[in-house]
Amino acid sequence: MSKPSQVDQIAERVERLLVRYEELRRTNALLTEQVATLTHERDSLRSRLHAARARVDALIQRLPESSTTSSQ
């Protein structure tokens, strides 16, 4: 078996680089999709948190003021 020529070696390396490029491109697309999904989930949770805080604040406002002097 003869030693591959320099052109064959370069061609083989280019092929490996192209395969790796496609793998990285697909991985990047999946990660971009995950980031979008997680960003949407985070924004939704943040909105729910703000709504819950507003409800708690409204409930606190409705509580009667406790009289510290009447308990003494």
CHARMM internal coordinates of N, CA and C (Angstrom, degrees):
IC EDIT
DIST 1 N 1 CA 1.4492
DIST 1 CA 1 C 1.5216
ANGL 1 N 1 CA 1 C 108.41
DIST 1 C 2 N 1.3159
ANGL 1 CA 1 C 2 N 115.93
DIHE 1 N 1 CA 1 C 2 N 129.66
DIST 2 N 2 CA 1.4618
ANGL 1 C 2 N 2 CA 119.13
DIHE 1 CA 1 C 2 N 2 CA -177.24
DIST 2 CA 2 C 1.5165
ANGL 2 N 2 CA 2 C 110.85
DIHE 1 C 2 N 2 CA 2 C -86.61
DIST 2 C 3 N 1.2809
ANGL 2 CA 2 C 3 N 114.03
DIHE 2 N 2 CA 2 C 3 N 156.46
DIST 3 N 3 CA 1.4598
ANGL 2 C 3 N 3 CA 121.06
DIHE 2 CA 2 C 3 N 3 CA 179.30
DIST 3 CA 3 C 1.5321
ANGL 3 N 3 CA 3 C 108.79
DIHE 2 C 3 N 3 CA 3 C -69.31
DIST 3 C 4 N 1.3685
ANGL 3 CA 3 C 4 N 117.26
DIHE 3 N 3 CA 3 C 4 N 132.99
DIST 4 N 4 CA 1.4704
ANGL 3 C 4 N 4 CA 119.16
DIHE 3 CA 3 C 4 N 4 CA 179.82
DIST 4 CA 4 C 1.5275
ANGL 4 N 4 CA 4 C 110.38
DIHE 3 C 4 N 4 CA 4 C -61.20
DIST 4 C 5 N 1.3074
ANGL 4 CA 4 C 5 N 115.19
DIHE 4 N 4 CA 4 C 5 N 142.72
DIST 5 N 5 CA 1.4612
ANGL 4 C 5 N 5 CA 119.13
DIHE 4 CA 4 C 5 N 5 CA -179.98
DIST 5 CA 5 C 1.5263
ANGL 5 N 5 CA 5 C 109.51
DIHE 4 C 5 N 5 CA 5 C -71.13
DIST 5 C 6 N 1.2999
ANGL 5 CA 5 C 6 N 114.49
DIHE 5 N 5 CA 5 C 6 N 165.64
DIST 6 N 6 CA 1.4646
ANGL 5 C 6 N 6 CA 120.09
DIHE 5 CA 5 C 6 N 6 CA -179.31
DIST 6 CA 6 C 1.5335
ANGL 6 N 6 CA 6 C 110.46
DIHE 5 C 6 N 6 CA 6 C -61.41
DIST 6 C 7 N 1.3110
ANGL 6 CA 6 C 7 N 117.50
DIHE 6 N 6 CA 6 C 7 N -37.10
DIST 7 N 7 CA 1.4675
ANGL 6 C 7 N 7 CA 121.39
DIHE 6 CA 6 C 7 N 7 CA 178.85
DIST 7 CA 7 C 1.5255
ANGL 7 N 7 CA 7 C 109.61
DIHE 6 C 7 N 7 CA 7 C -65.25
DIST 7 C 8 N 1.3383
ANGL 7 CA 7 C 8 N 117.24
DIHE 7 N 7 CA 7 C 8 N -41.62
DIST 8 N 8 CA 1.4628
ANGL 7 C 8 N 8 CA 120.72
DIHE 7 CA 7 C 8 N 8 CA 178.13
DIST 8 CA 8 C 1.5347
ANGL 8 N 8 CA 8 C 110.97
DIHE 7 C 8 N 8 CA 8 C -64.02
DIST 8 C 9 N 1.3099
ANGL 8 CA 8 C 9 N 116.10
DIHE 8 N 8 CA 8 C 9 N -40.30
DIST 9 N 9 CA 1.4678
ANGL 8 C 9 N 9 CA 119.80
DIHE 8 CA 8 C 9 N 9 CA 178.10
DIST 9 CA 9 C 1.5270
ANGL 9 N 9 CA 9 C 111.14
DIHE 8 C 9 N 9 CA 9 C -63.42
DIST 9 C 10 N 1.3178
ANGL 9 CA 9 C 10 N 115.96
DIHE 9 N 9 CA 9 C 10 N -43.02
DIST 10 N 10 CA 1.4707
ANGL 9 C 10 N 10 CA 120.37
DIHE 9 CA 9 C 10 N 10 CA 178.81
DIST 10 CA 10 C 1.5290
ANGL 10 N 10 CA 10 C 109.86
DIHE 9 C 10 N 10 CA 10 C -65.09
DIST 10 C 11 N 1.3259
ANGL 10 CA 10 C 11 N 116.49
DIHE 10 N 10 CA 10 C 11 N -43.20
DIST 11 N 11 CA 1.4662
ANGL 10 C 11 N 11 CA 120.49
DIHE 10 CA 10 C 11 N 11 CA 179.61
DIST 11 CA 11 C 1.5275
ANGL 11 N 11 CA 11 C 110.64
DIHE 10 C 11 N 11 CA 11 C -61.64
DIST 11 C 12 N 1.3190
ANGL 11 CA 11 C 12 N 117.25
DIHE 11 N 11 CA 11 C 12 N -41.80
DIST 12 N 12 CA 1.4683
ANGL 11 C 12 N 12 CA 121.52
DIHE 11 CA 11 C 12 N 12 CA 178.31
DIST 12 CA 12 C 1.5281
ANGL 12 N 12 CA 12 C 110.52
DIHE 11 C 12 N 12 CA 12 C -64.07
DIST 12 C 13 N 1.3093
ANGL 12 CA 12 C 13 N 116.42
DIHE 12 N 12 CA 12 C 13 N -41.98
DIST 13 N 13 CA 1.4674
ANGL 12 C 13 N 13 CA 120.05
DIHE 12 CA 12 C 13 N 13 CA 179.32
DIST 13 CA 13 C 1.5260
ANGL 13 N 13 CA 13 C 110.69
DIHE 12 C 13 N 13 CA 13 C -66.08
DIST 13 C 14 N 1.3126
ANGL 13 CA 13 C 14 N 117.30
DIHE 13 N 13 CA 13 C 14 N -40.90
DIST 14 N 14 CA 1.4654
ANGL 13 C 14 N 14 CA 120.96
DIHE 13 CA 13 C 14 N 14 CA 177.75
DIST 14 CA 14 C 1.5239
ANGL 14 N 14 CA 14 C 109.93
DIHE 13 C 14 N 14 CA 14 C -61.69
DIST 14 C 15 N 1.3231
ANGL 14 CA 14 C 15 N 117.38
DIHE 14 N 14 CA 14 C 15 N -42.02
DIST 15 N 15 CA 1.4678
ANGL 14 C 15 N 15 CA 121.10
DIHE 14 CA 14 C 15 N 15 CA 177.88
DIST 15 CA 15 C 1.5302
ANGL 15 N 15 CA 15 C 110.79
DIHE 14 C 15 N 15 CA 15 C -61.12
DIST 15 C 16 N 1.3118
ANGL 15 CA 15 C 16 N 117.30
DIHE 15 N 15 CA 15 C 16 N -44.50
DIST 16 N 16 CA 1.4727
ANGL 15 C 16 N 16 CA 120.55
DIHE 15 CA 15 C 16 N 16 CA 178.16
DIST 16 CA 16 C 1.5251
ANGL 16 N 16 CA 16 C 111.06
DIHE 15 C 16 N 16 CA 16 C -63.18
DIST 16 C 17 N 1.3344
ANGL 16 CA 16 C 17 N 116.48
DIHE 16 N 16 CA 16 C 17 N -40.37
DIST 17 N 17 CA 1.4575
ANGL 16 C 17 N 17 CA 120.32
DIHE 16 CA 16 C 17 N 17 CA 178.10
DIST 17 CA 17 C 1.5280
ANGL 17 N 17 CA 17 C 111.47
DIHE 16 C 17 N 17 CA 17 C -64.39
DIST 17 C 18 N 1.3262
ANGL 17 CA 17 C 18 N 117.23
DIHE 17 N 17 CA 17 C 18 N -38.85
DIST 18 N 18 CA 1.4662
ANGL 17 C 18 N 18 CA 120.62
DIHE 17 CA 17 C 18 N 18 CA 178.10
DIST 18 CA 18 C 1.5244
ANGL 18 N 18 CA 18 C 111.40
DIHE 17 C 18 N 18 CA 18 C -65.31
DIST 18 C 19 N 1.3256
ANGL 18 CA 18 C 19 N 116.71
DIHE 18 N 18 CA 18 C 19 N -40.59
DIST 19 N 19 CA 1.4700
ANGL 18 C 19 N 19 CA 120.38
DIHE 18 CA 18 C 19 N 19 CA 177.47
DIST 19 CA 19 C 1.5201
ANGL 19 N 19 CA 19 C 109.28
DIHE 18 C 19 N 19 CA 19 C -63.75
DIST 19 C 20 N 1.3102
ANGL 19 CA 19 C 20 N 116.49
DIHE 19 N 19 CA 19 C 20 N -44.77
DIST 20 N 20 CA 1.4680
ANGL 19 C 20 N 20 CA 120.64
DIHE 19 CA 19 C 20 N 20 CA 179.71
DIST 20 CA 20 C 1.5288
ANGL 20 N 20 CA 20 C 110.61
DIHE 19 C 20 N 20 CA 20 C -63.59
DIST 20 C 21 N 1.3212
ANGL 20 CA 20 C 21 N 116.72
DIHE 20 N 20 CA 20 C 21 N -40.52
DIST 21 N 21 CA 1.4610
ANGL 20 C 21 N 21 CA 121.28
DIHE 20 CA 20 C 21 N 21 CA 178.33
DIST 21 CA 21 C 1.5296
ANGL 21 N 21 CA 21 C 110.47
DIHE 20 C 21 N 21 CA 21 C -59.23
DIST 21 C 22 N 1.3173
ANGL 21 CA 21 C 22 N 117.59
DIHE 21 N 21 CA 21 C 22 N -44.84
DIST 22 N 22 CA 1.4639
ANGL 21 C 22 N 22 CA 121.44
DIHE 21 CA 21 C 22 N 22 CA 179.53
DIST 22 CA 22 C 1.5306
ANGL 22 N 22 CA 22 C 111.00
DIHE 21 C 22 N 22 CA 22 C -64.68
DIST 22 C 23 N 1.3250
ANGL 22 CA 22 C 23 N 116.70
DIHE 22 N 22 CA 22 C 23 N -39.84
DIST 23 N 23 CA 1.4700
ANGL 22 C 23 N 23 CA 119.94
DIHE 22 CA 22 C 23 N 23 CA 177.02
DIST 23 CA 23 C 1.5220
ANGL 23 N 23 CA 23 C 110.54
DIHE 22 C 23 N 23 CA 23 C -61.86
DIST 23 C 24 N 1.3072
ANGL 23 CA 23 C 24 N 116.77
DIHE 23 N 23 CA 23 C 24 N -45.12
DIST 24 N 24 CA 1.4628
ANGL 23 C 24 N 24 CA 121.10
DIHE 23 CA 23 C 24 N 24 CA -179.61
DIST 24 CA 24 C 1.5283
ANGL 24 N 24 CA 24 C 111.01
DIHE 23 C 24 N 24 CA 24 C -67.04
DIST 24 C 25 N 1.3163
ANGL 24 CA 24 C 25 N 117.11
DIHE 24 N 24 CA 24 C 25 N -36.85
DIST 25 N 25 CA 1.4619
ANGL 24 C 25 N 25 CA 121.22
DIHE 24 CA 24 C 25 N 25 CA 178.70
DIST 25 CA 25 C 1.5300
ANGL 25 N 25 CA 25 C 110.45
DIHE 24 C 25 N 25 CA 25 C -63.46
DIST 25 C 26 N 1.3404
ANGL 25 CA 25 C 26 N 116.43
DIHE 25 N 25 CA 25 C 26 N -44.85
DIST 26 N 26 CA 1.4692
ANGL 25 C 26 N 26 CA 120.50
DIHE 25 CA 25 C 26 N 26 CA 178.57
DIST 26 CA 26 C 1.5359
ANGL 26 N 26 CA 26 C 110.67
DIHE 25 C 26 N 26 CA 26 C -65.51
DIST 26 C 27 N 1.3223
ANGL 26 CA 26 C 27 N 116.41
DIHE 26 N 26 CA 26 C 27 N -42.42
DIST 27 N 27 CA 1.4602
ANGL 26 C 27 N 27 CA 120.25
DIHE 26 CA 26 C 27 N 27 CA 178.52
DIST 27 CA 27 C 1.5234
ANGL 27 N 27 CA 27 C 110.25
DIHE 26 C 27 N 27 CA 27 C -61.58
DIST 27 C 28 N 1.3113
ANGL 27 CA 27 C 28 N 116.65
DIHE 27 N 27 CA 27 C 28 N -43.26
DIST 28 N 28 CA 1.4622
ANGL 27 C 28 N 28 CA 121.14
DIHE 27 CA 27 C 28 N 28 CA 179.34
DIST 28 CA 28 C 1.5261
ANGL 28 N 28 CA 28 C 110.74
DIHE 27 C 28 N 28 CA 28 C -62.03
DIST 28 C 29 N 1.3228
ANGL 28 CA 28 C 29 N 117.72
DIHE 28 N 28 CA 28 C 29 N -41.77
DIST 29 N 29 CA 1.4667
ANGL 28 C 29 N 29 CA 121.01
DIHE 28 CA 28 C 29 N 29 CA 178.58
DIST 29 CA 29 C 1.5248
ANGL 29 N 29 CA 29 C 110.65
DIHE 28 C 29 N 29 CA 29 C -62.37
DIST 29 C 30 N 1.3246
ANGL 29 CA 29 C 30 N 117.03
DIHE 29 N 29 CA 29 C 30 N -43.04
DIST 30 N 30 CA 1.4650
ANGL 29 C 30 N 30 CA 120.59
DIHE 29 CA 29 C 30 N 30 CA 178.20
DIST 30 CA 30 C 1.5273
ANGL 30 N 30 CA 30 C 111.35
DIHE 29 C 30 N 30 CA 30 C -63.99
DIST 30 C 31 N 1.3122
ANGL 30 CA 30 C 31 N 116.65
DIHE 30 N 30 CA 30 C 31 N -42.99
DIST 31 N 31 CA 1.4611
ANGL 30 C 31 N 31 CA 120.26
DIHE 30 CA 30 C 31 N 31 CA 179.50
DIST 31 CA 31 C 1.5267
ANGL 31 N 31 CA 31 C 111.29
DIHE 30 C 31 N 31 CA 31 C -66.27
DIST 31 C 32 N 1.3190
ANGL 31 CA 31 C 32 N 116.99
DIHE 31 N 31 CA 31 C 32 N -38.28
DIST 32 N 32 CA 1.4617
ANGL 31 C 32 N 32 CA 120.70
DIHE 31 CA 31 C 32 N 32 CA 177.16
DIST 32 CA 32 C 1.5191
ANGL 32 N 32 CA 32 C 110.39
DIHE 31 C 32 N 32 CA 32 C -62.44
DIST 32 C 33 N 1.3254
ANGL 32 CA 32 C 33 N 116.41
DIHE 32 N 32 CA 32 C 33 N -41.02
DIST 33 N 33 CA 1.4602
ANGL 32 C 33 N 33 CA 121.21
DIHE 32 CA 32 C 33 N 33 CA 177.32
DIST 33 CA 33 C 1.5321
ANGL 33 N 33 CA 33 C 110.73
DIHE 32 C 33 N 33 CA 33 C -64.16
DIST 33 C 34 N 1.3255
ANGL 33 CA 33 C 34 N 117.06
DIHE 33 N 33 CA 33 C 34 N -42.27
DIST 34 N 34 CA 1.4649
ANGL 33 C 34 N 34 CA 120.82
DIHE 33 CA 33 C 34 N 34 CA 178.42
DIST 34 CA 34 C 1.5234
ANGL 34 N 34 CA 34 C 111.01
DIHE 33 C 34 N 34 CA 34 C -63.57
DIST 34 C 35 N 1.3197
ANGL 34 CA 34 C 35 N 117.23
DIHE 34 N 34 CA 34 C 35 N -41.24
DIST 35 N 35 CA 1.4578
ANGL 34 C 35 N 35 CA 120.56
DIHE 34 CA 34 C 35 N 35 CA 179.03
DIST 35 CA 35 C 1.5251
ANGL 35 N 35 CA 35 C 109.91
DIHE 34 C 35 N 35 CA 35 C -61.94
DIST 35 C 36 N 1.3240
ANGL 35 CA 35 C 36 N 117.03
DIHE 35 N 35 CA 35 C 36 N -43.14
DIST 36 N 36 CA 1.4688
ANGL 35 C 36 N 36 CA 120.61
DIHE 35 CA 35 C 36 N 36 CA 179.21
DIST 36 CA 36 C 1.5265
ANGL 36 N 36 CA 36 C 110.35
DIHE 35 C 36 N 36 CA 36 C -62.43
DIST 36 C 37 N 1.3226
ANGL 36 CA 36 C 37 N 116.92
DIHE 36 N 36 CA 36 C 37 N -43.78
DIST 37 N 37 CA 1.4686
ANGL 36 C 37 N 37 CA 121.23
DIHE 36 CA 36 C 37 N 37 CA 179.51
DIST 37 CA 37 C 1.5246
ANGL 37 N 37 CA 37 C 110.72
DIHE 36 C 37 N 37 CA 37 C -63.07
DIST 37 C 38 N 1.3179
ANGL 37 CA 37 C 38 N 116.65
DIHE 37 N 37 CA 37 C 38 N -46.72
DIST 38 N 38 CA 1.4639
ANGL 37 C 38 N 38 CA 120.50
DIHE 37 CA 37 C 38 N 38 CA -179.22
DIST 38 CA 38 C 1.5260
ANGL 38 N 38 CA 38 C 111.80
DIHE 37 C 38 N 38 CA 38 C -67.23
DIST 38 C 39 N 1.3209
ANGL 38 CA 38 C 39 N 117.25
DIHE 38 N 38 CA 38 C 39 N -35.33
DIST 39 N 39 CA 1.4575
ANGL 38 C 39 N 39 CA 120.66
DIHE 38 CA 38 C 39 N 39 CA 176.86
DIST 39 CA 39 C 1.5186
ANGL 39 N 39 CA 39 C 110.20
DIHE 38 C 39 N 39 CA 39 C -63.91
DIST 39 C 40 N 1.3229
ANGL 39 CA 39 C 40 N 116.58
DIHE 39 N 39 CA 39 C 40 N -43.55
DIST 40 N 40 CA 1.4628
ANGL 39 C 40 N 40 CA 120.80
DIHE 39 CA 39 C 40 N 40 CA 177.76
DIST 40 CA 40 C 1.5306
ANGL 40 N 40 CA 40 C 110.19
DIHE 39 C 40 N 40 CA 40 C -62.39
DIST 40 C 41 N 1.3323
ANGL 40 CA 40 C 41 N 116.46
DIHE 40 N 40 CA 40 C 41 N -44.54
DIST 41 N 41 CA 1.4710
ANGL 40 C 41 N 41 CA 120.53
DIHE 40 CA 40 C 41 N 41 CA 179.28
DIST 41 CA 41 C 1.5274
ANGL 41 N 41 CA 41 C 110.67
DIHE 40 C 41 N 41 CA 41 C -62.43
DIST 41 C 42 N 1.3173
ANGL 41 CA 41 C 42 N 117.11
DIHE 41 N 41 CA 41 C 42 N -43.32
DIST 42 N 42 CA 1.4662
ANGL 41 C 42 N 42 CA 121.18
DIHE 41 CA 41 C 42 N 42 CA 179.00
DIST 42 CA 42 C 1.5284
ANGL 42 N 42 CA 42 C 110.69
DIHE 41 C 42 N 42 CA 42 C -61.32
DIST 42 C 43 N 1.3325
ANGL 42 CA 42 C 43 N 116.55
DIHE 42 N 42 CA 42 C 43 N -45.43
DIST 43 N 43 CA 1.4568
ANGL 42 C 43 N 43 CA 119.97
DIHE 42 CA 42 C 43 N 43 CA 179.66
DIST 43 CA 43 C 1.5208
ANGL 43 N 43 CA 43 C 111.56
DIHE 42 C 43 N 43 CA 43 C -62.84
DIST 43 C 44 N 1.3127
ANGL 43 CA 43 C 44 N 116.59
DIHE 43 N 43 CA 43 C 44 N -38.90
DIST 44 N 44 CA 1.4622
ANGL 43 C 44 N 44 CA 121.20
DIHE 43 CA 43 C 44 N 44 CA 178.21
DIST 44 CA 44 C 1.5295
ANGL 44 N 44 CA 44 C 110.47
DIHE 43 C 44 N 44 CA 44 C -64.98
DIST 44 C 45 N 1.3259
ANGL 44 CA 44 C 45 N 116.94
DIHE 44 N 44 CA 44 C 45 N -45.33
DIST 45 N 45 CA 1.4638
ANGL 44 C 45 N 45 CA 120.86
DIHE 44 CA 44 C 45 N 45 CA 178.70
DIST 45 CA 45 C 1.5297
ANGL 45 N 45 CA 45 C 111.15
DIHE 44 C 45 N 45 CA 45 C -64.43
DIST 45 C 46 N 1.3111
ANGL 45 CA 45 C 46 N 116.11
DIHE 45 N 45 CA 45 C 46 N -38.70
DIST 46 N 46 CA 1.4695
ANGL 45 C 46 N 46 CA 120.06
DIHE 45 CA 45 C 46 N 46 CA 178.78
DIST 46 CA 46 C 1.5293
ANGL 46 N 46 CA 46 C 110.09
DIHE 45 C 46 N 46 CA 46 C -63.65
DIST 46 C 47 N 1.3247
ANGL 46 CA 46 C 47 N 116.31
DIHE 46 N 46 CA 46 C 47 N -41.26
DIST 47 N 47 CA 1.4625
ANGL 46 C 47 N 47 CA 121.12
DIHE 46 CA 46 C 47 N 47 CA 178.52
DIST 47 CA 47 C 1.5291
ANGL 47 N 47 CA 47 C 110.47
DIHE 46 C 47 N 47 CA 47 C -64.24
DIST 47 C 48 N 1.3231
ANGL 47 CA 47 C 48 N 116.52
DIHE 47 N 47 CA 47 C 48 N -43.90
DIST 48 N 48 CA 1.4680
ANGL 47 C 48 N 48 CA 120.27
DIHE 47 CA 47 C 48 N 48 CA 178.27
DIST 48 CA 48 C 1.5218
ANGL 48 N 48 CA 48 C 111.08
DIHE 47 C 48 N 48 CA 48 C -63.07
DIST 48 C 49 N 1.3318
ANGL 48 CA 48 C 49 N 116.81
DIHE 48 N 48 CA 48 C 49 N -38.79
DIST 49 N 49 CA 1.4557
ANGL 48 C 49 N 49 CA 120.97
DIHE 48 CA 48 C 49 N 49 CA 178.26
DIST 49 CA 49 C 1.5243
ANGL 49 N 49 CA 49 C 110.82
DIHE 48 C 49 N 49 CA 49 C -62.56
DIST 49 C 50 N 1.3298
ANGL 49 CA 49 C 50 N 117.16
DIHE 49 N 49 CA 49 C 50 N -45.54
DIST 50 N 50 CA 1.4599
ANGL 49 C 50 N 50 CA 120.53
DIHE 49 CA 49 C 50 N 50 CA 179.22
DIST 50 CA 50 C 1.5266
ANGL 50 N 50 CA 50 C 110.93
DIHE 49 C 50 N 50 CA 50 C -61.92
DIST 50 C 51 N 1.3268
ANGL 50 CA 50 C 51 N 116.63
DIHE 50 N 50 CA 50 C 51 N -40.91
DIST 51 N 51 CA 1.4645
ANGL 50 C 51 N 51 CA 120.47
DIHE 50 CA 50 C 51 N 51 CA 178.82
DIST 51 CA 51 C 1.5279
ANGL 51 N 51 CA 51 C 110.44
DIHE 50 C 51 N 51 CA 51 C -64.56
DIST 51 C 52 N 1.3258
ANGL 51 CA 51 C 52 N 116.82
DIHE 51 N 51 CA 51 C 52 N -42.16
DIST 52 N 52 CA 1.4642
ANGL 51 C 52 N 52 CA 120.45
DIHE 51 CA 51 C 52 N 52 CA 179.09
DIST 52 CA 52 C 1.5273
ANGL 52 N 52 CA 52 C 110.64
DIHE 51 C 52 N 52 CA 52 C -64.68
DIST 52 C 53 N 1.3166
ANGL 52 CA 52 C 53 N 117.12
DIHE 52 N 52 CA 52 C 53 N -41.06
DIST 53 N 53 CA 1.4665
ANGL 52 C 53 N 53 CA 120.43
DIHE 52 CA 52 C 53 N 53 CA 178.01
DIST 53 CA 53 C 1.5302
ANGL 53 N 53 CA 53 C 110.43
DIHE 52 C 53 N 53 CA 53 C -62.27
DIST 53 C 54 N 1.3200
ANGL 53 CA 53 C 54 N 116.04
DIHE 53 N 53 CA 53 C 54 N -41.06
DIST 54 N 54 CA 1.4693
ANGL 53 C 54 N 54 CA 119.71
DIHE 53 CA 53 C 54 N 54 CA 179.59
DIST 54 CA 54 C 1.5316
ANGL 54 N 54 CA 54 C 109.90
DIHE 53 C 54 N 54 CA 54 C -63.61
DIST 54 C 55 N 1.3289
ANGL 54 CA 54 C 55 N 117.15
DIHE 54 N 54 CA 54 C 55 N -40.75
DIST 55 N 55 CA 1.4703
ANGL 54 C 55 N 55 CA 119.83
DIHE 54 CA 54 C 55 N 55 CA 178.35
DIST 55 CA 55 C 1.5293
ANGL 55 N 55 CA 55 C 111.22
DIHE 54 C 55 N 55 CA 55 C -65.11
DIST 55 C 56 N 1.3169
ANGL 55 CA 55 C 56 N 117.08
DIHE 55 N 55 CA 55 C 56 N -42.66
DIST 56 N 56 CA 1.4632
ANGL 55 C 56 N 56 CA 121.00
DIHE 55 CA 55 C 56 N 56 CA 178.78
DIST 56 CA 56 C 1.5287
ANGL 56 N 56 CA 56 C 109.63
DIHE 55 C 56 N 56 CA 56 C -63.44
DIST 56 C 57 N 1.3198
ANGL 56 CA 56 C 57 N 117.04
DIHE 56 N 56 CA 56 C 57 N -44.80
DIST 57 N 57 CA 1.4712
ANGL 56 C 57 N 57 CA 120.09
DIHE 56 CA 56 C 57 N 57 CA 178.51
DIST 57 CA 57 C 1.5270
ANGL 57 N 57 CA 57 C 110.61
DIHE 56 C 57 N 57 CA 57 C -60.23
DIST 57 C 58 N 1.3369
ANGL 57 CA 57 C 58 N 117.61
DIHE 57 N 57 CA 57 C 58 N -41.24
DIST 58 N 58 CA 1.4685
ANGL 57 C 58 N 58 CA 121.03
DIHE 57 CA 57 C 58 N 58 CA 178.65
DIST 58 CA 58 C 1.5260
ANGL 58 N 58 CA 58 C 110.58
DIHE 57 C 58 N 58 CA 58 C -63.93
DIST 58 C 59 N 1.3187
ANGL 58 CA 58 C 59 N 116.58
DIHE 58 N 58 CA 58 C 59 N -41.05
DIST 59 N 59 CA 1.4785
ANGL 58 C 59 N 59 CA 119.66
DIHE 58 CA 58 C 59 N 59 CA 178.18
DIST 59 CA 59 C 1.5236
ANGL 59 N 59 CA 59 C 111.38
DIHE 58 C 59 N 59 CA 59 C -65.15
DIST 59 C 60 N 1.3095
ANGL 59 CA 59 C 60 N 117.03
DIHE 59 N 59 CA 59 C 60 N -39.91
DIST 60 N 60 CA 1.4652
ANGL 59 C 60 N 60 CA 121.16
DIHE 59 CA 59 C 60 N 60 CA 179.13
DIST 60 CA 60 C 1.5276
ANGL 60 N 60 CA 60 C 109.50
DIHE 59 C 60 N 60 CA 60 C -63.10
DIST 60 C 61 N 1.3312
ANGL 60 CA 60 C 61 N 116.91
DIHE 60 N 60 CA 60 C 61 N -40.16
DIST 61 N 61 CA 1.4629
ANGL 60 C 61 N 61 CA 120.54
DIHE 60 CA 60 C 61 N 61 CA 179.20
DIST 61 CA 61 C 1.5278
ANGL 61 N 61 CA 61 C 111.51
DIHE 60 C 61 N 61 CA 61 C -62.68
DIST 61 C 62 N 1.3245
ANGL 61 CA 61 C 62 N 116.84
DIHE 61 N 61 CA 61 C 62 N -30.67
DIST 62 N 62 CA 1.4666
ANGL 61 C 62 N 62 CA 121.14
DIHE 61 CA 61 C 62 N 62 CA -178.54
DIST 62 CA 62 C 1.5291
ANGL 62 N 62 CA 62 C 113.19
DIHE 61 C 62 N 62 CA 62 C -79.45
DIST 62 C 63 N 1.3229
ANGL 62 CA 62 C 63 N 116.72
DIHE 62 N 62 CA 62 C 63 N -16.68
DIST 63 N 63 CA 1.4621
ANGL 62 C 63 N 63 CA 119.82
DIHE 62 CA 62 C 63 N 63 CA -179.89
DIST 63 CA 63 C 1.5216
ANGL 63 N 63 CA 63 C 109.74
DIHE 62 C 63 N 63 CA 63 C -67.37
DIST 63 C 64 N 1.3402
ANGL 63 CA 63 C 64 N 116.03
DIHE 63 N 63 CA 63 C 64 N 140.12
DIST 64 N 64 CA 1.4663
ANGL 63 C 64 N 64 CA 117.26
DIHE 63 CA 63 C 64 N 64 CA 176.19
DIST 64 CA 64 C 1.5222
ANGL 64 N 64 CA 64 C 110.02
DIHE 63 C 64 N 64 CA 64 C -68.95
DIST 64 C 65 N 1.3146
ANGL 64 CA 64 C 65 N 114.25
DIHE 64 N 64 CA 64 C 65 N 150.12
DIST 65 N 65 CA 1.4654
ANGL 64 C 65 N 65 CA 118.34
DIHE 64 CA 64 C 65 N 65 CA 178.45
DIST 65 CA 65 C 1.5193
ANGL 65 N 65 CA 65 C 107.92
DIHE 64 C 65 N 65 CA 65 C -71.67
DIST 65 C 66 N 1.3090
ANGL 65 CA 65 C 66 N 116.80
DIHE 65 N 65 CA 65 C 66 N 132.72
DIST 66 N 66 CA 1.4634
ANGL 65 C 66 N 66 CA 118.88
DIHE 65 CA 65 C 66 N 66 CA 178.60
DIST 66 CA 66 C 1.5182
ANGL 66 N 66 CA 66 C 108.90
DIHE 65 C 66 N 66 CA 66 C -81.54
DIST 66 C 67 N 1.2841
ANGL 66 CA 66 C 67 N 115.70
DIHE 66 N 66 CA 66 C 67 N 137.57
DIST 67 N 67 CA 1.4677
ANGL 66 C 67 N 67 CA 120.83
DIHE 66 CA 66 C 67 N 67 CA -179.53
DIST 67 CA 67 C 1.5167
ANGL 67 N 67 CA 67 C 108.43
DIHE 66 C 67 N 67 CA 67 C -93.70
DIST 67 C 68 N 1.2964
ANGL 67 CA 67 C 68 N 116.44
DIHE 67 N 67 CA 67 C 68 N 114.18
DIST 68 N 68 CA 1.4579
ANGL 67 C 68 N 68 CA 119.86
DIHE 67 CA 67 C 68 N 68 CA -179.30
DIST 68 CA 68 C 1.5169
ANGL 68 N 68 CA 68 C 111.33
DIHE 67 C 68 N 68 CA 68 C -77.15
DIST 68 C 69 N 1.3185
ANGL 68 CA 68 C 69 N 118.00
DIHE 68 N 68 CA 68 C 69 N -23.82
DIST 69 N 69 CA 1.4643
ANGL 68 C 69 N 69 CA 119.56
DIHE 68 CA 68 C 69 N 69 CA -178.96
DIST 69 CA 69 C 1.5089
ANGL 69 N 69 CA 69 C 112.66
DIHE 68 C 69 N 69 CA 69 C -80.85
DIST 69 C 70 N 1.3329
ANGL 69 CA 69 C 70 N 119.36
DIHE 69 N 69 CA 69 C 70 N -25.01
DIST 70 N 70 CA 1.4560
ANGL 69 C 70 N 70 CA 120.95
DIHE 69 CA 69 C 70 N 70 CA -178.32
DIST 70 CA 70 C 1.5267
ANGL 70 N 70 CA 70 C 111.62
DIHE 69 C 70 N 70 CA 70 C -75.88
DIST 70 C 71 N 1.3009
ANGL 70 CA 70 C 71 N 118.21
DIHE 70 N 70 CA 70 C 71 N -20.85
DIST 71 N 71 CA 1.4635
ANGL 70 C 71 N 71 CA 119.66
DIHE 70 CA 70 C 71 N 71 CA -179.27
DIST 71 CA 71 C 1.5109
ANGL 71 N 71 CA 71 C 111.92
DIHE 70 C 71 N 71 CA 71 C -84.95
DIST 71 C 72 N 1.3015
ANGL 71 CA 71 C 72 N 118.83
DIHE 71 N 71 CA 71 C 72 N -10.13
DIST 72 N 72 CA 1.4509
ANGL 71 C 72 N 72 CA 121.41
DIHE 71 CA 71 C 72 N 72 CA -178.26
DIST 72 CA 72 C 1.4903
ANGL 72 N 72 CA 72 C 112.49
DIHE 71 C 72 N 72 CA 72 C -90.59
END
COOR INIT
IC SEED 1 N 1 CA 1 C
IC BUILD
